[in-house]
Amino acid sequence: MGALLGIYSVSRKILNKTIKKFLTCHFSLREKSSASKILRMHKISP
C-alpha cells in the first residue's frame, strides 16, 4: 500500500511538471501569435 502511494505521488509530480511545461509553452506560443498580429495591424495602418 505504501509503495503504491509513493509511486502515485511521484507520477503526480511528473504529471504536474509536464502540465506546467505544456501550459507555459502554449501560452508563450499564443503570446507570440498575438504579438505578430498586433505588429501586422500596425504595419497595415500608416
DAVENZI-V331900 format. One record per residue. RES is the residue in one letter. PHI is phi in degrees with one decimal (999 if undefined). PSI is psi as a letter, one per 30 degrees, with the letter a starting at -180 (none if undefined). NEAR is the number of other ideal C-beta (glycine too) atoms within 8 Angstrom. Layout:
res=RES phi=PHI psi=PSI near=NEAR
res=RES phi=PHI psi=PSI near=NEAR
//
This chain:
res=M phi=999 psi=e near=4
res=G phi=-63.8 psi=e near=5
res=A phi=-63.6 psi=e near=6
res=L phi=-61.2 psi=e near=7
res=L phi=-63.1 psi=e near=8
res=G phi=-60.8 psi=e near=8
res=I phi=-61.5 psi=e near=8
res=Y phi=-62.1 psi=e near=8
res=S phi=-65.2 psi=e near=8
res=V phi=-64.2 psi=e near=8
res=S phi=-63.6 psi=e near=8
res=R phi=-65.4 psi=e near=8
res=K phi=-61.3 psi=e near=8
res=I phi=-62.8 psi=e near=8
res=L phi=-60.5 psi=e near=8
res=N phi=-60.6 psi=e near=8
res=K phi=-61.7 psi=e near=8
res=T phi=-64.9 psi=e near=8
res=I phi=-63.4 psi=e near=8
res=K phi=-62.1 psi=e near=8
res=K phi=-59.9 psi=e near=8
res=F phi=-60.6 psi=e near=8
res=L phi=-63.7 psi=e near=8
res=T phi=-63.7 psi=e near=8
res=C phi=-62.7 psi=e near=8
res=H phi=-60.9 psi=e near=8
res=F phi=-67.6 psi=e near=8
res=S phi=-63.4 psi=e near=8
res=L phi=-63.5 psi=e near=8
res=R phi=-63.8 psi=e near=8
res=E phi=-63.5 psi=e near=8
res=K phi=-62.2 psi=e near=8
res=S phi=-64.0 psi=e near=8
res=S phi=-66.2 psi=e near=8
res=A phi=-64.6 psi=e near=8
res=S phi=-64.5 psi=e near=8
res=K phi=-62.6 psi=e near=8
res=I phi=-62.3 psi=e near=8
res=L phi=-60.9 psi=e near=8
res=R phi=-61.7 psi=e near=8
res=M phi=-60.1 psi=e near=8
res=H phi=-65.6 psi=e near=7
res=K phi=-67.1 psi=e near=6
res=I phi=-65.4 psi=e near=5
res=S phi=-81.1 psi=k near=5
res=P phi=-71.6 psi=none near=1
//
